[in-house]
Amino acid sequence: MVKEKIEAALAQIRPYLQRDGGDVELVAVEDGVVKVRLKGACGGCPMATMTLKQGIERTLKQVIPEVKEVVAV
């Protein structure tokens, strides 16, 4: 159930990433840790860590209280 909520939240974030030539893929959810893969332009972007923590992680934590952290794999 949490995985579906995460996918729905990522679907809201995805257009912003795609606008800059990137994307995000959900890899796994383990004990409140969401593992994602940044793709396209986001994969090699120097701002990827900021996008991950300030954008994706912050949004997921607001929408889904069970999320403790978001990490890139």
N, C-alpha and C positions, 0 to 999 in steps of 0.2 A: 504493500500500500504506500509506503514512504517513497519507494522507487517511482511510482506513478506520479506522485506529487512533485518529485524532483524533476522528472521529465517535463511536466506541465510548466514548472517555473523556468526551466531552461528554454522551453519553447518561447517564452516571453522575452528572454534575454537574447536569444539567437539572432533576431533581425539586426540588433545593434552591432553584433560581431560580424555578421555577414556584410553589412554595409561597408566595413573596413577590410573585406576580403578574408575574414576568418570564420571560425565556427567552433563549437564545443560539442564533445561527445561524452555521454555518461559511460564510464567504464565499470564502476562497481560502487556499492554502498556497504560499508562494514562498520558496525558499532558507531554510527553517527558520523563517520568520516566518508565524505563523498569524493570519489576518485574520478577525475575528468581528464580528457585529452583535448588540449587546444590544437586546432587544426588550421591549415591555410596560413594566412598572414599572421595569425595570433600565435602560431607555433614557434616562430622565431623572433617575434617582436620583443624589443627591449622592455616594453611596458607590460608584458604578459603577466608578470607577478602582480602588478597593480590591478590589472583587469581581473585576475583570478581572485584576489583577496578583497579589493574594494568594490568590485562589481558583482561577480558571481557569488562569492561566499556571503557577502552582506545581504544580497537579495534572497538567497536560499535560507539563511538563518531567520530572516524576517518572516518568510512565508511558512517555513517548516521548522518549528522549535527543536525537533529531534536532531537537526544537523548541528554538529559540533565544529566541523572544519571541512574545508574543501582543499584538496591537493591535486596537483597535476602529476600525471603518470606518463 
